[in-house]
Amino acid sequence: MRKSMKKAIENTVHDLQNIGVETSFTKRDLNELGLKVDPVKIKSGEIRHIREIMKLSQAVFADVLDVSVASVQQWEQGTRIPTGTTRVLFEILGQKPHLLDYRIPKRT
């Protein structure tokens, strides 16, 4: 399938979703349309940037994500790469860094 056609189909699907039209696709449907779900790529600097935008220490960030402080440190240093759903979570937090603010305890 030509690149321009693929892009047009992709844009149409996104437009339908954006206006609230429910869409449902199987992997086979996506393959037939020539579409694929792009893998999430996140760099260590982006993780640190997200944490800094949230104004959290590594320890509090780890608590909010329910991971160890060592994991956060390793992700930020680039010695370890987040996997699976954690990468997707970082992608979302990159767009909406205050999404998990509800997890931060408030003083009463």
C-alpha positions in Angstrom: 0.0 0.0 0.0 1.3 3.4 -0.9 2.5 5.6 2.0 0.0 8.4 1.2 -2.9 5.9 1.2 -1.7 4.4 4.5 -1.4 7.9 6.1 -4.9 8.8 4.8 -6.4 5.7 6.3 -4.5 6.3 9.6 -5.8 9.9 9.8 -9.3 8.8 9.0 -9.3 6.2 11.8 -7.8 8.8 14.3 -10.4 11.4 13.2 -13.3 8.9 13.8 -11.9 8.1 17.2 -11.5 11.8 18.1 -15.1 12.6 17.3 -16.3 9.7 19.4 -17.1 7.1 16.8 -16.3 3.7 18.4 -13.9 1.7 16.5 -12.8 -1.8 17.0 -9.9 -3.5 15.2 -8.3 -6.9 15.3 -4.6 -7.3 14.5 -5.7 -8.8 11.2 -7.8 -5.6 10.4 -4.8 -3.4 11.1 -2.6 -5.6 8.9 -5.1 -5.4 6.1 -5.2 -1.6 6.4 -1.5 -1.5 6.4 -1.4 0.0 9.9 0.6 -0.9 12.9 0.9 0.2 16.5 4.2 1.9 16.8 6.5 0.7 19.6 7.0 3.2 22.5 10.5 4.6 22.7 11.5 6.5 25.8 14.9 7.9 26.7 16.4 8.2 30.2 16.4 12.0 30.0 12.7 12.0 29.2 11.9 10.0 32.3 13.9 12.4 34.5 12.2 15.4 32.7 8.7 13.9 33.5 9.6 13.5 37.1 11.0 17.0 37.3 7.9 18.5 35.7 5.9 16.6 38.4 8.2 18.2 41.0 8.8 14.8 42.7 11.9 13.3 44.2 12.9 9.9 42.9 11.6 8.3 46.1 8.1 9.9 45.8 8.0 9.2 42.0 8.8 5.6 42.7 5.9 5.5 45.3 3.5 7.1 42.8 4.5 4.5 40.2 4.6 1.6 42.7 8.1 0.7 41.7 11.4 0.7 43.6 13.6 3.7 43.9 16.4 1.7 42.3 14.2 1.2 39.2 13.7 4.9 38.8 17.4 5.6 39.3 18.4 3.0 36.7 15.8 4.3 34.2 17.1 7.8 34.6 20.7 6.7 34.4 20.0 4.7 31.3 21.3 1.5 32.8 17.9 -0.1 32.6 15.0 0.4 30.1 11.4 0.4 31.2 9.4 -2.4 29.6 5.8 -3.0 28.4 3.1 -1.0 30.1 5.7 1.1 32.0 6.9 2.6 28.6 3.3 3.3 27.7 2.7 5.0 31.0 5.8 7.2 30.5 4.5 8.1 27.0 1.2 9.2 28.5 2.9 11.1 31.3 5.1 12.8 28.7 1.9 14.3 27.3 0.0 14.7 30.5 2.5 14.9 33.4 0.0 15.7 36.0 -2.2 12.6 35.3 -1.1 10.8 38.4 -1.3 13.8 40.8 -4.2 12.1 42.5 -1.7 9.5 43.8 0.3 12.1 45.6 -0.9 12.5 49.2 -2.3 15.9 50.2 -1.8 17.5 53.5 -5.0 17.9 55.5 
